[in-house]
């Protein structure tokens, strides 16, 4: 359950202050206009897309991961050890 859905409470969106150079502002504004979006929605949408790309593997990467049997075996071993609180954390 998401924190903003806790006990039926719906949290309000957060407001932040963002400093942009004139050049970057103009680029975002032009993109927003071309996409028929407001500036805030454009920045949020592009930021979330970048975040998803940084956090998650794309289809090609997943295909490579799933094809690597040795890697999968080691991941499963590590997962089992973590559940048993065995092994050591390497940071």
Phi and psi in degrees as a GROMACS rama.xvg file:
@    title "Ramachandran Plot"
@    xaxis  label "Phi"
@    yaxis  label "Psi"
@TYPE xy
-74.762  148.332  UNK-2
-59.7069  -35.9048  UNK-3
-75.2221  -7.24795  UNK-4
-101.807  1.84873  UNK-5
-60.2461  124.189  UNK-6
53.3643  36.6601  UNK-7
75.3484  2.64084  UNK-8
-82.8776  128.55  UNK-9
-109.232  109.763  UNK-10
-69.7573  147.896  UNK-11
-76.2372  149.336  UNK-12
-59.5734  150.694  UNK-13
-89.0253  146.575  UNK-14
-109.927  133.6  UNK-15
-126.036  162.021  UNK-16
-104.06  131.694  UNK-17
-127.97  123.774  UNK-18
-95.3099  125.996  UNK-19
-125.18  144.652  UNK-20
-67.3534  160.856  UNK-21
-58.0354  -39.1815  UNK-22
-63.7466  -45.4884  UNK-23
-68.6673  -39.8279  UNK-24
-58.7668  -47.2357  UNK-25
-61.3801  -38.3448  UNK-26
-65.7107  -45.8723  UNK-27
-63.5514  -42.8332  UNK-28
-63.7759  -40.7893  UNK-29
-65.744  -41.6643  UNK-30
-63.7605  -44.1975  UNK-31
-59.6114  -44.1649  UNK-32
-64.0838  -42.5767  UNK-33
-65.0193  -31.6803  UNK-34
-93.1623  1.61899  UNK-35
55.3557  47.1366  UNK-36
-124.551  162.51  UNK-37
-83.4818  165.593  UNK-38
-62.9902  -44.8205  UNK-39
-61.2875  -44.1566  UNK-40
-64.8156  -39.09  UNK-41
-61.8033  -48.5386  UNK-42
-63.9087  -43.759  UNK-43
-62.9633  -44.9851  UNK-44
-61.7146  -46.2065  UNK-45
-66.9964  -38.0607  UNK-46
-65.3429  -43.3015  UNK-47
-66.1754  -37.56  UNK-48
-62.3871  -44.4282  UNK-49
-64.3676  -40.9277  UNK-50
-63.1932  -44.5226  UNK-51
-61.8587  -40.8782  UNK-52
-65.3736  -34.0979  UNK-53
-76.8036  -32.0176  UNK-54
-91.2417  -27.0861  UNK-55
-121.722  148.761  UNK-56
-77.6889  141.805  UNK-57
-82.0908  178.554  UNK-58
-60.0544  -41.0105  UNK-59
-64.5296  -44.2293  UNK-60
-63.1768  -42.1524  UNK-61
-63.8338  -37.7631  UNK-62
-61.8832  -42.686  UNK-63
-64.8069  -43.0184  UNK-64
-62.375  -47.9105  UNK-65
-68.6103  -23.0633  UNK-66
-82.2727  -15.3509  UNK-67
-91.4578  93.2385  UNK-68
-63.7121  -37.3448  UNK-69
-64.2687  -43.1523  UNK-70
-62.1428  -45.2883  UNK-71
-60.7327  -41.4691  UNK-72
-61.5918  -44.79  UNK-73
-67.0721  -36.8742  UNK-74
-64.5757  -42.0279  UNK-75
-64.4591  -41.7795  UNK-76
-61.7201  -46.7366  UNK-77
-61.7098  -39.2124  UNK-78
-65.0185  -44.1773  UNK-79
-62.3895  -42.9052  UNK-80
-64.1652  -39.8477  UNK-81
-64.3404  -40.5662  UNK-82
-62.6875  -33.813  UNK-83
-87.9658  1.86156  UNK-84
57.5973  41.518  UNK-85
-110.019  169.144  UNK-86
83.1247  -170.811  UNK-87
-134.431  149.222  UNK-88
-80.4095  129.17  UNK-89
-113.475  114.411  UNK-90
